[in-house]
């Protein structure tokens, strides 16, 4: 799972709690919610099951910001940049302000 490669300083409970959904308590719940939301949006004619976590409005916005941060981190790691520099860059980037304020 790619989320496991993200350091705790970037992906912690505080960031996950920004989604503000009582059912999303950890990274596994977040990954499930993102997957369920993607499936629901892609196959819109299907009603969500009670077991599915669907992100809406602000939750979806925050979920997208988390995914964007994860992708940027992994791409910069692949390019060989220093992990500490990447963390500083992400935390100081105004695009991700909503995750770290």
SULMO-V692088 format. One record per helix or strand. SS is the DSSP state (@ for helix, = for strand). FROM is the first residue (numbers start at 1). LEN is the number of residues. If there is no record, write none. Layout:
BEGIN
ss:SS from:FROM len:LEN
ss:SS from:FROM len:LEN
END
This chain:
BEGIN
ss:@ from:2 len:4
ss:@ from:13 len:5
ss:@ from:27 len:16
ss:@ from:57 len:22
ss:@ from:83 len:10
ss:@ from:94 len:7
END
